[in-house]
Amino acid sequence: MHGGRLLSRARGPTSVLVGILSLVLDAYSLVVLVSVILSWLNLAEDNPLVTVTRTLTEPVLAPIRRLLPSGGGLDISPMVLLLGIRLLKRVLLS
């Protein structure tokens, strides 16, 4: 487990904060994955799950989409975001 390894190396409030941030990043990654899966299902825009996941992910995904070149209808912004989260976690845990 990442958190256990982290907390055994460093002690104090900083390690607890990094551990909590790591958990938040993991949870957000799950929200992004759920959002991607829901987009494949073509649910109604007013579906509560669609509304919640879009509310949580669009503020981060929209700027990424603007930076990426047009992919011919393929939206790779969630993949870029998930890779960015993974990189951030690696930096935090090193």
Contact map, one row per residue, 1 for C-alpha under 8 A:
1111100000000000000000000000000000000000000000000000000000000000000000000000000000000000000000
1111110000000000000000000000000000000000000000000000000000000000000000000000000000000000000010
1111111000000000001001000000000000000000000000000000000000000000000000000000000000000000000000
1111111100000000000000000000000000000000000000000000000000000000000000000000000000000000000000
1111111110000000000000000000000000000000000000000000000000000000000000000000000000000000000000
0111111111000010001000000000000000000000000000000000000000000000000000000000000000000000000010
0011111111100011001000000000000000000000000000000000000000000000000000000000000000000000000000
0001111111100000000000000000000000000000000000000000000000000000000000000000000000000000000000
0000111111100000000000000000000000000000000000000000000000000000000000000000000000000000000000
0000011111110010000000000000000000000000000000000000000000000000000000000000000000000000000000
0000001111111111000000000000000000000000000000000000000000000000000000000000000000000000000000
0000000001111111000000000000000000000000000000000000000000000000000000000000000000000000000000
0000000000111111100000000000000000000000000000000000000000000000000000000000000000000000000000
0000000000111111110000000000000000000000000000000000000000000000000000000000000000000000000000
0000011001111111111000000000000000000000000000000000000000000000000000000000000000000000000000
0000001000111111111100000000000000000000000000000000000000000000000000000000000000000000000000
0000000000001111111110000000000000000000000000000000000000000000000000000000000000000000000000
0000000000000111111111000000000000000000000000000000000000000000000000000000000000000000000110
0010011000000011111111100000000000000000000000000000000000000000000000000000000000000000000000
0000000000000001111111110000000000000000000000000000000000000000000000000000000000000000000000
0000000000000000111111111000000000000000000000000000000000000000000000000000000000000000000000
0010000000000000011111111100000000000000000000000000000000000000000000000000000000000000100100
0000000000000000001111111110000000000000000000000000000000000000000000000000000000000000000000
0000000000000000000111111111000000000000000000000000000000000000000000000000000000000000000000
0000000000000000000011111111100000000000000000000000000000000000000000000000000000001000100000
0000000000000000000001111111110000000000000000000000000000000000000000000000000000000000000000
0000000000000000000000111111111000000000000000000000000000000000000000000000000000000000000000
0000000000000000000000011111111100000000000000000000000000000000000000000000000000000000000000
0000000000000000000000001111111110000000000000000000000000000000000000000000000001001000000000
0000000000000000000000000111111111000000000000000000000000000000000000000000000000000000000000
0000000000000000000000000011111111100000000000000000100110000000000000000000000000000000000000
0000000000000000000000000001111111110000000000000000100010000000000000000000010001000000000000
0000000000000000000000000000111111111000000000000000000000000000000000000000010000000000000000
0000000000000000000000000000011111111100000000000000100000000000000000000000000000000000000000
0000000000000000000000000000001111111110000000000100110010000000000000000000000000000000000000
0000000000000000000000000000000111111111000000000000000000000000000000000000010000000000000000
0000000000000000000000000000000011111111100000000000000000000000000000000000000000000000000000
0000000000000000000000000000000001111111111000000100000000000000000000000000000000000000000000
0000000000000000000000000000000000111111111000000000000000000000000000000000000000000000000000
0000000000000000000000000000000000011111110000000000000000000000000000000000000000000000000000
0000000000000000000000000000000000001111111000000000000000000000000000000000000000000000000000
0000000000000000000000000000000000000111111100000000000000000000000000000000000000000000000000
0000000000000000000000000000000000000110111110100100000000000000000000000000000000000000000000
0000000000000000000000000000000000000000011111100100000000000000000000000000000000000000000000
0000000000000000000000000000000000000000001111100110000000000000000000000000000000000000000000
0000000000000000000000000000000000000000000111110110000000000000000000000000000000000000000000
0000000000000000000000000000000000000000001111111110000000000000000000000000000000000000000000
0000000000000000000000000000000000000000000001111111000000000000000000000000000000000000000000
0000000000000000000000000000000000000000000000111111100000000000000000000000000000000000000000
0000000000000000000000000000000000100100001111111111110000000000000000000000000000000000000000
0000000000000000000000000000000000000000000011111111111000000000000000000000000000000000000000
0000000000000000000000000000000000000000000000011111111100000000000000000000000000000000000000
0000000000000000000000000000001101100000000000001111111110000000000000000000000000000000000000
0000000000000000000000000000000000100000000000000111111111000000000000000000000000000000000000
0000000000000000000000000000000000000000000000000011111111100000000000000000000000000000000000
0000000000000000000000000000001000000000000000000001111111100000000000000000000000000000000000
0000000000000000000000000000001100100000000000000000111111111000000000000000000000000000000000
0000000000000000000000000000000000000000000000000000011111111100000000000000000000000000000000
0000000000000000000000000000000000000000000000000000001111111110000000000000000000000000000000
0000000000000000000000000000000000000000000000000000000011111111000000000000000010000000000000
0000000000000000000000000000000000000000000000000000000011111111100000000000110010000000000000
0000000000000000000000000000000000000000000000000000000001111111110000000000000000000000000000
0000000000000000000000000000000000000000000000000000000000111111111000000000000000000000000000
0000000000000000000000000000000000000000000000000000000000011111111100000000100110000000000000
0000000000000000000000000000000000000000000000000000000000001111111110000010100000000000000000
0000000000000000000000000000000000000000000000000000000000000111111110000000000000000000000000
0000000000000000000000000000000000000000000000000000000000000011111110000000000000000000000000
0000000000000000000000000000000000000000000000000000000000000001111111000000100000000000000000
0000000000000000000000000000000000000000000000000000000000000000111111100000000000000000000000
0000000000000000000000000000000000000000000000000000000000000000000111111000000000000000000000
0000000000000000000000000000000000000000000000000000000000000000000011111111000000000000000000
0000000000000000000000000000000000000000000000000000000000000000000001111100000000000000000000
0000000000000000000000000000000000000000000000000000000000000000000001111110000000000000000000
0000000000000000000000000000000000000000000000000000000000000000000000111111000000000000000000
0000000000000000000000000000000000000000000000000000000000000000100000101111110000000000000000
0000000000000000000000000000000000000000000000000000000000000000000000100111111100000000000000
0000000000000000000000000000000000000000000000000000000000001001100100000011111110000000000000
0000000000000000000000000000000110010000000000000000000000001000000000000011111111000000000000
0000000000000000000000000000000000000000000000000000000000000000000000000001111111100000000000
0000000000000000000000000000000000000000000000000000000000000001000000000001111111110000000000
0000000000000000000000000000000000000000000000000000000000011001000000000000111111111000000000
0000000000000000000000000000100100000000000000000000000000000000000000000000011111111100000000
0000000000000000000000000000000000000000000000000000000000000000000000000000001111111110000000
0000000000000000000000000000000000000000000000000000000000000000000000000000000111111111000000
0000000000000000000000001000100000000000000000000000000000000000000000000000000011111111100000
0000000000000000000000000000000000000000000000000000000000000000000000000000000001111111110000
0000000000000000000000000000000000000000000000000000000000000000000000000000000000111111111000
0000000000000000000000000000000000000000000000000000000000000000000000000000000000011111111100
0000000000000000000001001000000000000000000000000000000000000000000000000000000000001111111110
0000000000000000000000000000000000000000000000000000000000000000000000000000000000000111111111
0000000000000000000000000000000000000000000000000000000000000000000000000000000000000011111111
0000000000000000010001000000000000000000000000000000000000000000000000000000000000000001111111
0100010000000000010000000000000000000000000000000000000000000000000000000000000000000000111111
0000000000000000000000000000000000000000000000000000000000000000000000000000000000000000011111
